[in-house]
């Protein structure tokens, strides 16, 4: 089994697919920024970490907001798809971008319906080896992260 080289804090990319999120993005950006800043301050992740918004061809001002956030703060970055490609393709675009820069990648939707604190738990509990954690939950059931629950499985390489 190959050991990951986290001699320094790992670089975390939070990939956030966005489609017509103009109404929720200001609050979401604030919450993501607070979470990432806290993790950087606690030396859980590198200051090179990013919140990567992926605009999925929004028809509102989502992309303009993303550009503003990225221009004002280096923790924000954006990818803009030319037209709506769907949620899964937006996720893939973000993951493909992040893989060139990140040691750890987390995806979360812009509407903040998922518990943002789960990101802390994942980062705090990441082992210093190559492991992919797969969190499985029922539709409409709030996912939780627990190392002892049967729905959480680790796949090592």
C-alpha positions in Angstrom: 0.0 0.0 0.0 1.4 3.4 -1.0 1.6 6.1 1.7 0.3 9.6 0.8 2.9 12.3 1.2 1.2 14.8 3.5 4.4 16.2 5.0 2.7 19.5 5.0 -1.0 20.3 5.3 -3.0 18.8 2.3 -4.5 21.0 -0.3 -8.3 20.7 -0.1 -10.6 21.7 -3.0 -14.3 22.0 -2.2 -16.1 21.5 -5.5 -19.5 23.2 -5.6 -21.7 22.8 -8.8 -23.9 25.8 -9.4 -27.0 26.2 -11.6 -29.0 29.4 -11.2 -27.8 29.9 -7.6 -27.8 33.7 -7.5 -30.2 33.7 -4.6 -28.3 31.3 -2.3 -24.7 31.9 -3.4 -23.9 34.9 -1.2 -24.8 32.9 2.0 -23.2 29.7 0.6 -20.0 31.5 -0.2 -19.9 33.0 3.3 -20.4 29.6 4.9 -17.8 27.8 2.7 -15.3 30.6 3.3 -15.8 30.4 7.0 -15.3 26.6 7.0 -12.2 26.6 4.8 -10.7 29.5 6.7 -11.2 27.7 10.0 -9.6 24.5 8.6 -6.6 26.6 7.3 -6.2 28.4 10.7 -6.3 25.0 12.5 -3.6 23.7 10.1 -5.9 21.0 8.9 -5.4 22.0 5.2 -3.1 24.2 3.2 -3.6 27.9 2.5 -3.5 26.8 -1.2 -6.9 25.2 -0.7 -9.9 26.5 -2.7 -13.6 26.7 -3.0 -14.2 25.8 -6.6 -17.6 26.9 -7.9 -18.6 25.3 -11.2 -21.1 27.3 -13.1 -23.3 24.9 -15.1 -24.6 27.4 -17.7 -26.7 29.4 -15.3 -29.0 32.0 -16.8 -29.0 34.3 -13.8 -26.0 36.1 -12.3 -24.3 33.1 -10.7 -21.2 33.4 -12.9 -20.9 37.1 -12.2 -21.0 36.4 -8.4 -18.3 33.6 -8.8 -16.1 36.0 -10.7 -16.5 38.7 -8.0 -15.6 36.2 -5.2 -12.5 34.9 -7.1 -11.4 38.5 -7.8 -11.6 39.5 -4.1 -10.3 36.4 -2.4 -7.8 33.7 -3.4 -9.7 31.0 -1.6 -12.4 31.2 -4.3 -12.0 29.9 -7.9 -14.5 29.2 -10.7 -15.1 27.1 -13.7 -17.7 28.2 -16.2 -19.4 25.7 -18.5 -20.6 27.2 -21.8 -24.1 25.8 -21.4 -26.0 23.6 -19.0 -24.6 20.1 -19.0 -26.3 18.8 -15.9 -25.3 18.3 -12.2 -23.1 15.2 -12.7 -21.2 16.8 -15.6 -20.6 20.0 -13.6 -19.3 17.8 -10.7 -16.9 16.0 -13.2 -15.7 19.3 -14.6 -14.9 20.5 -11.0 -13.3 17.2 -10.0 -11.2 17.1 -13.2 -10.0 20.6 -12.5 -9.3 19.9 -8.8 -7.3 16.8 -9.4 -4.5 18.8 -10.8 -4.1 20.8 -7.6 -5.7 19.1 -4.7 -4.7 16.3 -2.3 -8.3 16.1 -1.0 -11.5 16.9 -2.9 -14.9 17.2 -1.4 -18.1 18.0 -3.3 -21.1 19.7 -1.9 -24.2 21.4 -3.4 -24.5 25.2 -3.3 -27.9 25.2 -1.5 -26.3 24.2 1.9 -28.8 21.3 2.4 -25.9 19.1 3.3 -24.1 19.5 6.6 -21.0 21.6 5.9 -19.5 20.3 9.2 -19.1 16.9 7.6 -16.2 18.4 5.6 -14.4 19.1 8.9 -15.0 15.5 10.0 -13.7 14.1 6.7 -10.6 16.2 6.8 -9.9 15.5 10.5 -10.3 11.8 10.0 -8.4 11.3 6.8 -5.6 8.9 7.3 -2.1 9.5 6.1 -2.5 6.9 3.3 -4.3 6.7 0.1 -7.9 6.0 1.1 -11.2 6.8 -0.7 -14.1 7.1 1.7 -17.5 6.4 0.3 -20.5 7.7 2.2 -23.6 5.9 1.3 -27.0 7.1 2.4 -30.7 6.6 1.5 -32.4 9.2 -0.7 -34.0 11.9 1.6 -31.9 10.6 4.5 -29.4 13.1 6.0 -26.0 11.6 5.5 -23.7 11.3 8.4 -20.0 10.6 8.8 -18.9 8.0 11.3 -16.0 5.7 11.3 -18.0 3.1 13.1 -21.2 3.1 11.1 -21.7 0.3 8.5 -22.7 2.7 5.7 -19.1 4.1 5.6 -16.7 2.0 3.7 -13.0 2.6 3.0 -11.3 1.5 -0.2 -7.5 1.5 -0.1 -5.2 1.5 -3.0 
